[in-house]
Amino acid sequence: MERRPSAPGFVRWVTRTLEDAGYETWAVGGAVRNTLLGLPSGDWDLATRAPPAVVRRLFPRTVPVGIAHGTVGVLTREGVLLEVTTFRRDVETFGRHAVVEFADTLLEDLSRRDFTVNAVAWHPVREEFQDPFGGRADLAAGLLRAVGVASRRFSEDYLRVLRGLRFSGRFGLRIERDTWEALCRATTHLGALSPERVREELMKILSEDVRPSGALALYGISGALEVLYPELAAVRGLQRRGTGEDLWVRSLLTADLLPAHRPSLRLTALLQNLGHTTQDGVPVEGGATWGEGAPGAGVNARTRDRAAGLMIRLRFSNAEVREVAGVLEAGAEPLPAESAPAELRRWLHRVGPERFPASARLWIAGARLDRLRHEGDPAPVVKVLRRLRGELRKSPPLRTEDLAVNGRDLVAMGLKPGPRFGKILASLMEEVLEDPTLNRREQLLEAVERWLEEEG
């Protein structure tokens, strides 16, 4: 039996108010599609024949969220902002956006939509469907199909290529043959999209999909990955030594094992192997394979820099870039379980205690994946994480600010502020990381004297 939407009371109230005033109104978009799939409806959107000025006159509290495109936000008595958009039709398209004008009928509005599953309308009061393109049948068959001529739909707005890949992956829909062929041809035009739109699509996958690997694998198969993310495309085919595991596949499956409410951590997993190729995509670290054990600092630094470059290109915020790059610099592979305590402290000093939780999640996800795919033993990862937590519980000095001496002490010794200050404090930091009991003012001042004597 076909699922039927059940619109909240505030949706029925807005619909009834518009229709009582003589303006046809329907629920459209994701809420209708999701309900038919048996998923939570999410946000409701309405399409109406009423012009924006009429919508604003009929309701006491409105917000002009997109007046130029015919969208008015109606603030309901429940405090929900419901978007109401006037029926539209495309006048001219450019591959990135369209010039639209208001239309008179629902059919015109549904005709301009991307896929049949998104072109189903539901009347919240009369409880009936309008489905001129067979979207319900496509959903029942697990099929994603473009409205009308697929090549025309994609050429109108190339973002539809990425939306199609996201819908296919998220909802497990097979892309219909003509639609898939047109989609693959259209990937060559994805460079025309703004970085912000590309970033938004990626983060929707990482924050909404239970298994982001589904949609992201299609990025690679369709050709979208090479156009938008050549750094990631270069990782495809590189193998992890000893397992034959494709590093791109490993990145995808690691992201699957991380929580959707931590999309930045999933992004970190996706970017974790960028350092295994050069800027031109040539494999490093032993040719086409990746060495056993934790990668060296060079790989981590390359991964950090290339991930930061990719994120800057996509206009991520500086804070987001620092968060992801910092975890990648710490390394996607865990420290050896038998690392000396001083090595654990040096790692915490370099990474920063604030990034330890993210690194721990990434390491655990990798260990889970190894166990699922290769029957690996997670015990060493668990052990080193416990040892790192144990070091943190001791509150060791991990920053120069934690040292028992500071710049004022060096000035009091007759030293002038300058580059030498940094070298001296770094030398003291290294001694204290090796033995935290040395972090006493008298001992550190003696160490400064020795350092000065050695430097001449």
N, C-alpha and C positions, 0 to 999 in steps of 0.2 A: 504493500500500500504506500502511495506517495506521501512523503512528509509535507505538511502544510505549515507555513509560518503562523506564529501567534504574536502579533504586534503588541507592544506595551500600550497601556492606556494613553500615554501622552502622544504616541504616534497616531492613534485613532482620533484623538481630539484635534490635532493639527489638520489631519486629513479631512475630518468632518467640517471643520471651520472653513477650509478653503472650498470644499464642494458645496456647502450651503450658500457660499457667495457666488457659485456658478462656475468654479474653476476645477476641471478634472485634475485629480492628484493620485499618484501611485507611489508605492515603496519600490525602490530599485537598488541594484548594486549588491555589495557584499553580504548584507544581512539576509537578503532573499536567497542568494547562492549558498551561503553557509547553512541556512536552515534546511535547504533541500539535501545538503550533504550530511545532515545530522550533527552539525557542529554548532557551538554557541553563535548566536546571530551577530554579536558585536554591535557596532554603531549602525543606526538606521539612517537612511537618506531618503528624501522624498523628491520626486519630480512632478512638476505642476505646470498647468497652462497659465497660471497667474504670473504677471510680470513682477519683478522685484518690488516696485513701488506699491503694488496692491498687497503683497505679502507683508510689507512693513506697516501698511495701514491697518491690516486685519488683526495684527497681534501687538499687544502693548509693549513687549520687550523683545527687541531684535538687535542683531549685530551684523553689520555689512561685511561679512567674511570674504565675499568675492563678488561684489556687485557688478564688476565689469564682465564677469562670466555668468551672471544671473543667479548667484548663490547668496541667500540670506540665512543667517543663523537665527532660529526662533528659540528663545529661552523659555522653556516650559515651566509650569508651576512646580514641577519636581526638581527644577534646577538643572535640567539637561539641555544642552545646546544642540538642537536638531537642525541639520542643514537642509534647506529647501531650495531647489534649483529649478528655474524655469526651463521648459522644454527647449532644446537647442538643436540646431543643425549646422553642419560644417559648410562654410562658404569657400574657404581656401585653406590648404594645408601646406606645411613646409618641411615635414619630416621631424620636427621638434615640437611644434605646437600648431594649433589651428586658429583661424579666424572664424568665429561662430556668430550666428544670429539667432534670435528667439524663433521657436517653431510653434505650430498650432496643435500638433498631434503627438501622442505618445510614440507612434510608430516612427516618426521622424527622429525622435530622440533615441529610441532603441537602435535605429539603423546605423547610428554613428559610433556605437560602442565596439570594443575590440573583439570579444569572444562571445559565443552564443551563451555560455554559462553566466555571463555578466549582463545579458540582454533579456533577462526575465523580470517582469514586473508583477507586483502583488498588490491587490487593493486591500488595505487594512480594515476597511469597514464592510465591504461586500464580500470579502474573502474569496476573491477570484484571481486567476492568473491572466496575464497577457504574455504570450510566448511565441512571437512571430517567427523566430529562427530556430526553434527546436532545442533550446538550451536545456530543458528538463530531460529530454530524451538523451542528450549528450551526457549529462551528468549521470544518468542511470547506466549508460554504457561505459562510463569512465573515460570520456573522450573530451579533448580540448580542441575546439574548432573555431576558426575565425568567422566573424559575421561577414557574409558576402564573399567577395574576391579577396583571398588572403594577402596577396602581394600588394593590393591597394590599401588594405588596412594597415600593414606595416609601413608603407611609404608615407602614410599620413602622419605617423608618429612612431619613430624607431624605438621609443621607450617600450612599445608594445612587445618587442622582441624579448626584453628582459622580464616584462610582466608575464609573458607566456611561459618562459622558463620557470619563473617563480611559482605560478599557479600549477604547472605540471608537477613540479617537485613537491610542493606543499600538500596538494590534494590527491596525489597519485593518479593524475590523469594522463592517459596516452595522447600524444599530440597527433591529430589527424594528418594523413600523408601530405596533402596539398598545403596545409598550414605549416607543417614541419619544413617542407622544401622551401617555401617562401620565407620562412623565418631564417633558415640557414643562409639563404641568399642575402637577406637584409642585414646580416651581422657585419658586413663590410662597411655599413654606414653608421655603425654605433659610435664612431669617433666624433660624430656631429653632436652627440648628446652632451649636455653640460656636466661637469664633474659632480655637481651637487645631486643631479638626478641619478647618476650612476651609483654614487655613494648611498643614496637613500634606498635604492633597490637592493644593494648588497646587505645593508643593515636590516632591512625587512626580512630577508631570508634568515639572517643570523639571530634575529630576535623573535621571530614568529614560528619558524619551522621546528618541529620536533627533531627532524633529521635534515639539517641543511645540506647534507651531502647529495641528496636527490637533485635539487635544483642546481647546485654548483657543479655536479658532474655533467649536467646538460650544458652548462657554460662551455666546458671543454669540448664536448662532442659537437656542438653546433658551430663552433668557431668564435663564439663571443669572448672566450677567455683570451685568445691570442690578440684580439683587437683592444680589449679594455685592460687586461692584466697580463702583459707579456712576461713580467717577472714570474708570475705563477705558472704560465704556460711553459716556461723554460724548465720548471721542476718536473713536469710530467715525463715519466719514463726513467728518471733517475732511480736507481735501486739501492735499497739498504742492504749492505753486505751481510751475508749469512742467512738472509731470509728471502731475498729476491723481491721484497716488498717495494712497490712504487711509492716514492715519497709524497707525491701529490695525493694519492689515495690515502696514505697515512694521515696527511693533514686533514683531509675531509672527514675521515672516520674519528679522528681525535676531537674535531669540532662537534661531532654528533654526541660525544660522551660528556660534553660540558653543558651546563644549564642555559636555557634560552634567555633567562633573565640576566645573564652575563654576556651580552653580545660582544663586548670588547675583548673578553677572554676567548670567545670563539674565534674572533678575528685574529687574535694572537696565535691560536692553533693553526689557522689557515695560512699564516705567514711564516710559520716556524722554520721552514726549510729553504728560505730564499737565499741563505748564505752558501748553499752548496753549488751555486753557479756563479759565473762572472757576470758583469754588467751586460755582456753580449750573449748570455745564456750558455756559455761553455762550462761543462761540469768541472768542479774542482774537488780537492780532497780525495785524490786517488782515482781520478777519471770518472767513469760512469757509476761508481759505487761510493757508498758512504762508509767511512771507517767504523769499526766497532768501538763501543764505549762513548763517553761524552765527547762532543766535538770541541776543538780547541777554541781559544779566545778569538782567533782570526775569523772562524766561521760565525761565531756569535756576533762579532762586530759587523761583519758583512750583512748578516741577517738584520741586525738592528738598523743599519744605515739604509738598506734597500727597503725595508718595511716603512721606515720614516718617510723616505722619498715617495713611496706609493701613497701613503696616507696624506701627505702634503699635497700631492697632485689632486687628490679627491676632496680637498678642502676640509679635512678633519680639523678640529680645534687643536691648538697647541697642547692643551692638557691631555686630549685623547692620544695624540702622537707620543707624548712622553710616557703615558701609561703603558701602551703597547710596546714601544721601543725598549723601555726599561726592563720589562719581563723577558723580552727576546734576548737582550744583552746578558741576562742572567743564565740563559741557556735552556733549551727545550728538553735536554737530557739531564737527569739528576746527577748529583755528585756521587762518587763512589761511596758505598755504605761504610767502608772502613777508613774514610778520610780522617786525618788527624784533627783534633779539636781546633788547632790554629788555622787549619785550612777551612774549617766550617766558619770560623769567625771572619776570615778574610773574605769568604763568599758573602757573608751577611754585610760586611763593611762595603763591599763593592756594589752589591745589589740594593741594599737598604732594607731594614726590617719591614718597612711598609709594603714592599713588593713580595715578601715571602709567601703570603697566602695565595696570591695569584700563581706564583711559580709552583707552589705545592699542588694546586688544582691541576695545573698543566701536566706535571709529572705523574700524578695519580691517574689522569686520563690516559696518558701514554702507557702506563703499566697495565691498566685495565685492557687496553687494546691489545697489548702483547699477550696477555693471558687468553683473551678471546680468540686471537688469530694464531698464536704460536705456542700456546701453553707456557708462556713465560712465568717467571716467579716474581710476584710483586713484593716479596719480603725485603729485598735490598732497598727498594724505594721507601717502604714504610719505615725501615730502620734509620735511613739517613734523615728522613723528615722528623722522626722522634728525636734524633740527636740534635738537629738544628733547633727544634723547639726547646730542648733542654738547655742549649746555650743561651737562647733568648731569655729563658726564665732566670738565668743568672745575671741578667742585665749587664753584660760586659760593655766596656767602652768600644763603640763601633764607628764613631765619627770624631773628627778632630775637636768638635765642640765638647766631647766627653772627656778630653784629656785634662789632667790636673794642672796643666800650664796652658797659657794662651799668649796671644800677641803682646799683651801688656807686660807679661813676665819677660819676654824677649827684649822689649824696649828697656826694661829696668836693668837688663844685663848689658846695655849699651849698644844693642843692635838697632840698625835703622830698618824701618818697614820696607819691604820689597820682595822680590822673588825668593830670596833666601829664607824668608819666613815660611813660605809654603814647603820648601824642601826640608827644613828642620822639622816642621810639624808632621810632614809625611813620614820622616824617619822615626819620629817618636811613635806615630800611629802604628807603624810596622812592628816596633818592639812591644808595644802594649797588646797588639793582636796576637803576638806569639806568646806573651805571658801577661795576662791582665793584672796580676799582682804588682806589676811594675808601675802601675798608674798612680804613683804618689809624687807629690810636688818635688820633694827633695831629690828623689831618684831621677826624675825626668830632667830637672835642672842640671844634675851631674851628667846626664846623657847628652845634654846640649853642649856642655863644656867639652866633652869628649869629641862630639861631632865637629866643633869649631877647631879643635886641635888637629883633627885628622884632615880637615879642609885647608888648614894652614891659614 
